[in-house]
Amino acid sequence: MAKKRNINRAEKRKRQYEHKRKNQTKIFAGVIVIALICVGVFYVILSNNGSTDDNVTKTVITNDDDIQIPLGDISTEADFYTYESDGVDIDFFTIIGPDDEVHVALNACDLCFDAKKGYVQSDNDMRCNNCGLTFAINSIGTDNTEGGCWPSYIPINIDGDNVIIEKSDLDAKKFMFE
């Protein structure tokens, strides 16, 4: 009789241990899932600075007739700007190409501007976020002679230490952002 009682106690402890181990495994798996979610959220916040856009947009302060951007503010990384015209945000970017020249274009494509997806920099190219075509930075800042996808041209002047963009040139392309 004592032997049977010891077996029941041993089986009971074994079942309790297995039950406890299953619960611990579930808890451990839950902790891992929560940790992975937290890491993912922090990665998104840090990589986008809290933004869901790929591009950080700078607001432009304008003069009466033009916009002036200091040459010292323009780098080999595309900078995106917003000019507000009668309630419409007109987006454009500046960048210094591998040719050491300043290149400026609308953040809209001559062909697929209706998609309102703009461009993103990819090394020495700008890539259309709508159709995926890429354009060498050195070629940006000219009129579209082909008639297809192209970063829309904005004429610029360089005066001393500033890039000058006429507001009327941006206003003429406001339709692309409405």
N, C-alpha and C positions, 0 to 999 in steps of 0.2 A: 504494500500500500504506500509506503514511503517513497518507493521508486517511482510510482505513477504520479505522485504529487510533485516530485522534482521535475519530471518531464513536462507536466503542465506549466509549472513555473518557468521553466526554460523556454518553452514554446511561447508563452505569454511575453516574456522579455524580448524574445526574438521578433515577435510581431510588433511590439512597441518600438523597438529599434528600427525596423524597416519602415514603419509609419513615420517616425521622426525623421529618418533619412530622406524619405520622399518629400516631406514638408520643407526640409532644409534645401533640397534641390530646387523646388519651386521658388522658394524665397530667393535663392542665389540667382536663378534665371531672371526673376523679376528685377533684381537689383542691376544686373548686367544690362537689361533692356532699358531701364531708366537712365543708366549712365550713358549708354550709346545715344539716346535721345538728347540728353543734355549736351554731350559733345557736339552733336549735329547742330543744335540750336546755336551754341556759342560759335561754331565755325561759320555759320551763315551770318551772324551778327558781326563778327570780326572781319570777314572777307568782304562784306558789303557795307560796312560802317552803318548797319541798321537799315540800309536801303535795299529795295528789291530791284533797282535799276542797275545795269552794268556800268553806266556812266554817271559820274558825279557832275552835276550841272552847276555852273557859277552864274549868278545873276549879274548882268551888266549894268553899270551906271553910265548913262549917256549924257552927251552935250546936246545942244539944240539940234544940230544937223548930223552929228556923227557919233561913233563909238570909238574910243581909244583904248587899246590894250597895250600895256608896256611890253616891249620886246623881251625884257627880263623875266616876264611871267610865262613866256611861251617856251616849251621844252620839247624833247623828243617823245614825250608821252602826250597823247591827245588830251586837250582840255576842252570841255564842253561848256558853252555859254547859252544863256537865255536872254533874249531881248523881247520885252513886252510891247506890243503894238496894238492899241485899241482893244485890249482884252485878249489878244491872241499871243501865245508864247512862240516866238520864232527861235529855234535852236540852231546853233552852229558850233563848229569846232576849229581850234587852231592847233598846229603842230609844226615842229621843225623836222624836216625830212633828212634822210641820209645825205642829201645834197647841201645841207646846212642852210636851206632856204625856208622861209615861213610859208606854210600852206594853210589856206582857210577855205572852208566849204560849209554849206548848210548840212545839218544833221538830217538830211532828207535826200532821197534819190529822185533824179529827174523823171524816172519812169514809175517807180513803185512808192511814191510819197504817200499815197492814200493809205498804205499799210501802217504808216506812222511808227516804224520800227527803228529807223536811223542806222547808225554805224557803230562798230566797235573796232578798236585797234587790235591788230594781230601782227606783232613784230613790225616790219617795215611796210605793212599794208593796212588799209582800212577795209573792213568787211561789212557788206550790206546785211543787216539782220533779217531782211525779208527774203531776198533771193540767194544770199550766200556768196555772191560774186565779190572778188577782192580787187582792190585798186592800189597800185604802188603809191605811196605817199608822195613821192617826187612828181607824180603826174597830176595830183589833185591841185585845184585852183585854176583850172582852165575851163573854157567853154566845152560843152558836150558836143563833139563833132560826129559821134556815132549814132546818137539818137536812142540808145538803150539805157540801161542802168548806169548811173554816174552820180557821184556826190555833187550836188547842185552848186554851181559856180557863184561866188560872191567876189566882185572886184574889191581889191584892197590897195591902199597906198601905204608906204612906209615913210613916216615923217620924223626924222630924228630918232628918238628912242621908242616910238609908238607905231603900232599898226592901226591904221585908220580905216574904218568901215562906215560908209555912208548909210544912214538910216533909211533913206529912200530906196537903196538897193535891197535892203532886207524887206522893207514894206512891199516891194514889187513881188516878192515871193511868199507873202503872208498866206496866200491861198493854199500853199502846201501844208500848212499846219492847222487849218480851220476844220 
